[in-house]
């Protein structure tokens, strides 16, 4: 009888062992899952931090690349604003005397050529060659005649500011008591000397004919 009662007692331990084993398995499995989740979360955080750091490093490079054209802009603007070379021609009448060219004034062979320094202004005496009567400087040079000076230089050049055409220029020479002058645009100045200044070797007075032939005016000049 005693043997029959002992058998059930030893057999009841098996379910208890099985339950403990299952609990241990679950605990181990839960612990493993916890470590796996923790590791994955740490990796995810590290990946996010790495991505943010990379983005932060990339931004200045992009900003620098974006500003590079603006840094070069001044050079481009300077090139665009640089003045372009232009070629202009000086008008025949301007406020500045024209540069004389090589004007060929005929001279007699073996004669002596001289020059002088002196300035002259119209004396106010004007003769109308067509009528022989007196005229005014306004009849010759226009109603807005502003005055002016005729200047001869000892380098063989002259400037003419008489009238309203601005500054004319040309070359001249003195030969055998005659003053021969030609404008830069190849028009001869018809000069007749009336009196010489022996000290300066320059004309004291003369007249110039403005016009052609018998149609024109005879304008008298004196030293300025």
Buried (B, 14 or more C-beta within 10 A) or exposed (E): EEEEEEEEEEEEEEEEEEEEEEEEEEEEEEEEEEEEEEEEEEEEEEEEEEEEEEEEEEEEEEEEEEEEEEEEEEEEEEEEEEEEEEEEEEEEEEEEBBEBEEBEBEEEEEEEEEBBEBBBBBBEBBBBBEEEEEBEBEBBBEEEBEEBBBBBBEEBBBBBBBBEBBBBBBBBBBBEEEBBBBBBEEEEBBBEBEEBEEEEEBBBBBBBBBBEEEEBBBBBBBBE
